[in-house]
Amino acid sequence: MQNKASTSAANKPNNLLKGATGEWEVIIGLEVHAQVASKAKLFSGASTTFGAEPNSNVSLVDAAMPGMLPAINGECVAQAVRTGLGLKAQINKRSIFDRKNYFYPDLPQGYQISQYKNPIVGEGTIEIDVDGVTKVIGIERLHLEQDAGKSIHDQHPDYSYVDLNRSGVALMEIVSRPDLRSAKEAQAYVTKLRTILRYLGTCDGDMEKGNMRADVNVSVRRPGAELGTRCEVKNVNSIRFIGQAVDYEARRQIDIIEDGGTIRQETRLFDNAKGETRSMRSKEEAHDYRYFPDPDLLPLEFDQAFIDGLQKGLPELPDEKKARFMAQYGLSAYDASVLVAEKESADYFERVAKGRDGKAAANWMINELFGRINKEGTTIATAPVSDVANNAIIGMISDGTISGAIAKKVFDIAWTTGRDPIEIVDTDGLKQVTDMGAIEKAVDAIITANPDKVEQVKLKPSMLGWFVGQAMKQSGGKANPQQVSDLLKAKLGI
């Protein structure tokens, strides 16, 4: 496959890092492990419910009891294919499950059922936007595999415990090409991938629960030189930590090389408390997991009709939705990107914008609603001002019932009391004053009382804002600002 990394801007951003002896290019590839949204595990009917008592979601297959045979979960297969279609990737109608052999206490079988040379999904792409530049990142493959259990070391000073609740849970390992060149790009890639998975409903993307995590492969080289030796930072479970891990690891490698040392290929862990990576184990270039086809599982085969059926059921995905929002509502690329970042937000916006000006609805959501949500630490689903209420506020601004300033006051009252915005405006006397006689009387009084400023504004028209502010203050914020401005311009000869 050709490297598909490209940019839409004429000039690519300079992602080179400066060292003591010159510039360095960072090469990043990501292996993202996404837990499949499924009620049962990949090869058993055991529950995948999070937070259950230790070893309560374990079947005989998950515990590797003798003679127990795995049986493929068809929903996990469908979810993997849906994800592949969402990534515009090649879907392989025939794939093979292999045994990846290694020993670890929380791996009861002594091997992991995974896919090696024949994965269910092949090459695909993801578009990311960083600092106004669009870049296409290549996807090498997506394969299905079962998760291991969990070792617990902090409950007793002399013992470690094993919880097999996660053993056998279905994972999609999504492997990128080494097309990423900075911590920002790595973060944007994982953010976009998470958004796509959540739109598709194939993974909830909850990184705090471990349902999505990344192995981050980092190497450095002089621009245009051969690829350097890479180190793999395992199981990074937040987008912020991914950026920190890339930055630290790249700097660590640069410092070693510039001091005359060499990079040893190894697996490392990220210590989020210290913001640094540390060595976990050495990793030989050709580590032998002794892969071989699992003799208990036949090759996985399906036909084009199965793929076509899943394709028809796919939702509108973020890139397509962004393009539609720009065309249908006249939004900027930035505003559309903000709104489609979560499917819930995009759906909410369309309800708020129904029958209203799209740009006005977008500005209101991004500046007022999202601002308040971030301040209060709530979510769009639990915000006390509903989509219907926000739609009503935008409508009252549009028809001149209230001004933008009054709208913010109405929104604040609705947020804290749960009252209906229309009722607030009617009951609290917040309707915008449109009586030109009353407005003109207030404007005349301000002009008469400030002759010095009248002379100044004629020389410096930008001072008109002071007069508008005084008129708005006298009206209690209820005057129409545009009417006030137009009237002042006429009376002052501006």
Stockholm file with secondary structure:
# STOCKHOLM 1.0

chainA/1-494         MQNKASTSAANKPNNLLKGATGEWEVIIGLEVHAQVASKAKLFSGASTTFGAEPNSNVSLVDAAMPGMLPAINGECVAQAVRTGLGLKAQINKRSIFDRKNYFYPDLPQGYQISQYKNPIVGEGTIEIDVDGVTKVIGIERLHLEQDAGKSIHDQHPDYSYVDLNRSGVALMEIVSRPDLRSAKEAQAYVTKLRTILRYLGTCDGDMEKGNMRADVNVSVRRPGAELGTRCEVKNVNSIRFIGQAVDYEARRQIDIIEDGGTIRQETRLFDNAKGETRSMRSKEEAHDYRYFPDPDLLPLEFDQAFIDGLQKGLPELPDEKKARFMAQYGLSAYDASVLVAEKESADYFERVAKGRDGKAAANWMINELFGRINKEGTTIATAPVSDVANNAIIGMISDGTISGAIAKKVFDIAWTTGRDPIEIVDTDGLKQVTDMGAIEKAVDAIITANPDKVEQVKLKPSMLGWFVGQAMKQSGGKANPQQVSDLLKAKLGI
#=GR chainA/1-494 SS CCCCCCBSSSSCCCCCEEETTEEEEEEEEEEEEEECCCSBCSSSCCBCCTTCCTTSSCCTTTTTCTTCCCCCCHHHHHHHHHHHHHTTCCBCSEECCEEEECCCTTCTTSEEEECCSSCSBCCEEEEEEETTEEEEEEEEEEEEEECCCEEECSSCTTCCEEECTTTTCEEEEEEECSCBCSHHHHHHHHHHHHHHHHHHTSCCCCTTTTSEEEEEEEEEECTTSCCCCCEEEEEECSHHHHHHHHHHHHHHHHHHHHTTCCCCCEEEEEETTTTEEEEEEECCTTCCCCCEECTTSCCEECCHHHHHHHHHTCCCCHHHHHHHHHHHHCCCHHHHHHHHSSHHHHHHHHHHTTTSCHHHHHHIIIIIIHHHHHHHTCCTTTCSSCHHHHHHHHHHHHTTSSCHHHHHHHHHHHHHHCCCHHHHHHHTTCCCBCCHHHHHHHHHHHHHHCHHHHHHHHHCGGGHHHHHHHHHHHTTTCBCHHHHHHHHHHHHTC
#=GC SS_cons         CCCCCCBSSSSCCCCCEEETTEEEEEEEEEEEEEECCCSBCSSSCCBCCTTCCTTSSCCTTTTTCTTCCCCCCHHHHHHHHHHHHHTTCCBCSEECCEEEECCCTTCTTSEEEECCSSCSBCCEEEEEEETTEEEEEEEEEEEEEECCCEEECSSCTTCCEEECTTTTCEEEEEEECSCBCSHHHHHHHHHHHHHHHHHHTSCCCCTTTTSEEEEEEEEEECTTSCCCCCEEEEEECSHHHHHHHHHHHHHHHHHHHHTTCCCCCEEEEEETTTTEEEEEEECCTTCCCCCEECTTSCCEECCHHHHHHHHHTCCCCHHHHHHHHHHHHCCCHHHHHHHHSSHHHHHHHHHHTTTSCHHHHHHIIIIIIHHHHHHHTCCTTTCSSCHHHHHHHHHHHHTTSSCHHHHHHHHHHHHHHCCCHHHHHHHTTCCCBCCHHHHHHHHHHHHHHCHHHHHHHHHCGGGHHHHHHHHHHHTTTCBCHHHHHHHHHHHHTC
//
